[in-house]
Amino acid sequence: MSIFHSHRSCLPRKYDFAPTAGSFKGVRTFADQVRHMATVIYMLSGALLGEKPPVDIGKDDNGPAALKTKAQLVDYLKGSLIYAHKAAQSVTAQNELEDIPSPFGSGKMKRLAMVSMISWHSFDHYGQMVEYARNERCDSTLQPACTTPG
């Protein structure tokens, strides 16, 4: 997720932005995307560690609605990533194939699948968020960090 932090200058100026052109009707705002992504990271990490996440994650995978400002959302995301590192370090060659309770209902998941989901789910939303940033800034000049290859 360092990609997210290294490209923060390219993020929408307004976190309550949601694209409306084309087939974007009714989608999450940029803030909702950040909140959801971080909440799922917390949920999966807590399940991996067999504990309740260390912060209020709200009632569902949309996260706590009280988090609205850019500073609150960035702190929430950073905290989820720190927690995910701790959770990932708990997975070993001896326990990676254990079935543990899923944070998404009554089923079970392999530990390795949970660690993998932290990554692929986050990158799925990162990809959506890039489109938001492009859409919101399409009529303005991109900052150099947004256009520099690498």
C-alpha positions in Angstrom: 0.0 0.0 0.0 3.0 2.3 -0.2 1.7 3.0 -3.7 -1.3 4.7 -2.1 0.9 6.9 0.1 3.4 7.7 -2.7 0.7 9.0 -5.0 -1.3 11.0 -2.4 -0.7 14.2 -4.4 -2.8 12.6 -7.2 -5.8 11.8 -4.9 -9.0 13.7 -5.3 -9.1 17.1 -3.6 -12.5 16.2 -2.2 -12.8 12.9 -0.3 -16.6 13.1 -0.7 -16.2 12.9 -4.5 -17.8 10.1 -6.5 -17.8 9.9 -10.3 -21.1 10.4 -11.9 -20.4 10.2 -15.6 -21.0 6.9 -17.4 -21.9 3.9 -15.3 -20.8 5.2 -12.0 -24.3 5.9 -10.6 -24.6 5.0 -6.9 -21.0 4.1 -6.3 -19.0 4.8 -3.1 -17.4 8.1 -2.6 -13.6 8.2 -2.5 -13.9 8.5 1.3 -16.1 5.4 1.4 -13.6 3.5 -0.7 -10.8 4.3 1.8 -13.0 3.5 4.8 -14.2 0.2 3.2 -10.7 -0.9 2.2 -9.2 -0.1 5.7 -12.2 -1.8 7.4 -11.7 -5.0 5.5 -8.0 -5.0 6.3 -8.9 -4.6 10.0 -11.5 -7.4 9.7 -9.1 -9.9 8.0 -6.2 -9.0 10.3 -8.3 -9.4 13.4 -9.5 -12.8 12.2 -5.9 -13.9 11.5 -4.9 -12.9 15.0 -8.0 -14.4 16.6 -8.9 -11.1 18.2 -11.2 -8.1 17.8 -9.6 -5.2 15.8 -8.0 -2.5 18.1 -10.3 0.2 16.8 -14.0 0.7 16.1 -14.6 -0.7 12.7 -18.4 0.0 12.6 -21.2 -2.4 12.0 -20.2 -3.8 8.6 -17.5 -3.7 5.9 -18.3 0.0 5.2 -16.6 1.0 8.4 -17.3 3.7 10.9 -19.4 6.5 9.4 -17.9 9.0 11.8 -14.6 9.0 9.9 -15.1 11.8 7.4 -12.0 14.0 7.1 -9.0 13.3 5.0 -6.8 13.2 8.2 -9.2 10.7 9.9 -9.3 8.4 6.9 -5.6 8.5 6.3 -4.9 7.6 10.0 -7.5 4.8 9.8 -5.9 3.4 6.7 -2.4 3.7 8.1 -3.5 1.9 11.3 -5.1 -0.9 9.3 -1.8 -1.4 7.4 0.2 -1.6 10.6 -2.3 -4.1 12.0 -2.1 -6.1 8.7 1.7 -6.3 9.1 1.3 -7.8 12.6 -1.3 -10.2 11.3 0.8 -11.3 8.3 3.7 -12.0 10.6 1.6 -14.5 12.6 1.2 -16.8 9.5 3.8 -19.5 9.4 4.5 -22.5 7.3 3.0 -24.6 10.1 -0.3 -22.7 10.3 -0.9 -21.2 6.8 -3.3 -23.9 5.7 -5.4 -23.9 8.9 -9.1 -23.1 8.6 -10.1 -20.2 10.8 -13.4 -18.4 11.2 -14.1 -16.0 8.4 -14.8 -12.4 9.4 -17.5 -12.3 6.7 -20.0 -14.8 8.2 -20.2 -18.3 9.5 -17.7 -19.9 7.1 -14.1 -20.6 7.4 -11.0 -19.6 5.4 -7.4 -20.6 5.2 -5.0 -18.3 6.9 -3.0 -18.0 3.7 -6.2 -17.0 1.8 -6.9 -14.2 4.4 -3.4 -12.8 4.0 -3.8 -12.9 0.2 -7.2 -11.2 0.4 -5.7 -8.3 2.3 -3.5 -7.7 -0.7 -5.8 -8.4 -3.7 -8.9 -6.7 -2.1 -6.8 -3.6 -1.4 -5.4 -3.4 -4.9 -8.9 -3.9 -6.4 -10.0 -0.8 -4.5 -6.8 1.1 -5.2 -7.6 0.5 -8.9 -11.0 1.9 -8.5 -9.6 4.9 -6.5 -7.2 5.7 -9.3 -10.2 6.1 -11.7 -11.8 8.4 -9.1 -8.7 10.5 -9.0 -8.5 10.7 -12.8 -12.2 11.4 -13.1 -12.2 14.2 -10.5 -9.1 15.9 -11.9 -9.8 15.3 -15.5 -10.3 19.0 -16.2 -7.3 20.2 -14.2 -3.6 19.9 -14.5 -2.1 16.9 -12.9 0.7 17.5 -10.5 4.2 16.2 -11.6 4.1 13.3 -9.2 1.0 12.0 -11.1 2.6 12.0 -14.5 6.2 10.9 -13.6 6.8 7.3 -14.7 8.0 4.8 -12.1 
